[in-house]
Amino acid sequence: MIRANGIHKKYGDLAVLKGVDLHVQKGEVVSIVGASGAGKTTLLQILGTLERGDAGTLAINGEEVSKLGTKALSAFRNKHIGFVFQFHHLLPEFSAIENVMMPGLIAGKSMKECEPRAVQLLERLNISPRAQHKPSQLSGGEQQRVAVARALFNNPSVVLADEPSGNLDSAHAKELHQLFFDLRKELGQTFVIVTHNEELAEMADRRLVMRDGVI
């Protein structure tokens, strides 16, 4: 599913990643933990093709994405990678269902084509009664469920989550954690999660510790 070999990244003279190797299997839930500044988020951004490493190779679903040009990489990202962040990053002017449809609209589909899939996801995540509400009208837990639905819209190969429960209270955090594992069981979804939440980290199939730019 994901094969990252020898990933290096520097910002100026600061070496953030120092030769990271990471292999993730389909349907696996992997947590990455470590101290602040260890390079976790930088690694996640490279795995998500939001940034490029300075050296090393990255393959997702058998495609060596480190060789793709900018346009091809953007299309690959939209189709194969879902993102869930600590702060949901929902578009405030759009309703929940419109936010969920965004990956499909970006891919060139019409709202009519996208709506059934969005409805299905909102129902699965138990938030369909809030479909027409804007983010400001939703609780933190509801906002994150909408963000997860958006991440799943294009049936991505992998969902990358960066501190997904970091902005939630303990009850909503537990609900979100369980949701990830339910989705893995039902859909065979693959997750790579950066987290400081030890409960979530320990629930994962593998808990990887990043220290000083390496795993």
C-alpha positions, 0 to 999 in steps of 0.5 A, a space after each residue: 500500500 505505502 512504501 517510503 524508503 530513505 525519506 530525507 527532508 531539510 528546511 535550510 540547515 535543519 534536517 527534519 527527516 533523516 532517512 525514514 523507511 515506512 511500509 504500510 499494508 492495505 487495511 492496516 491502522 498505523 499510529 506514529 507518536 513522538 515528541 514535538 519537533 520529531 518530524 511526524 507532521 512533515 512525514 505525514 505531509 510527504 506521505 500525503 504528497 503535499 510536500 516532496 522529500 529531498 531524497 528517497 522514494 514513495 510509492 502508494 498503491 504501486 505508483 511511484 508518486 515521487 516521480 509524478 509531475 505537479 498536475 498528475 500528483 494533484 490528481 493522484 492525491 485527490 483520488 487516492 489520499 484522504 486527509 483528516 486534520 486536528 482542525 477540521 478545515 471545513 469551508 465555513 460558507 458551505 453546508 456539511 453535505 457540500 463540504 463532503 462533496 468537495 473532493 468529487 467536485 474537484 475531480 470534475 463531477 457534478 453536484 447531482 453525481 456527488 450527492 448520493 455518495 455524500 448522503 451515504 457517508 453522512 448516514 454511515 457516520 450518523 450525521 445525516 440530520 445535520 447535512 444542511 447545517 454549516 460548520 458553525 452550527 455543528 459541534 466539534 465532534 460533528 465537524 470531525 465526522 463531516 471531515 472524515 466523510 469528506 476524506 472518504 468521499 473518493 474511496 481513497 487508498 489511505 486516510 492520513 490523520 494528523 492529531 484528529 482528536 486533538 481538538 475534541 473532548 475525551 468523549 468525542 475523541 473516543 467516538 472518533 477513534 472507534 469510528 476509524 476502526 469500524 471503518 477499517 473493519 467495514 471498508 478495509 480502509 487504511 489509516 496512518 495517524 499522527 497522534 499524542 493520544 496514547 489510547 489511540 496509539 495503542 489501539 493501532 495495529 502498529 505503534 511507531 515512535 519517531 525520534 529525531 527524524 527517524 522511525 
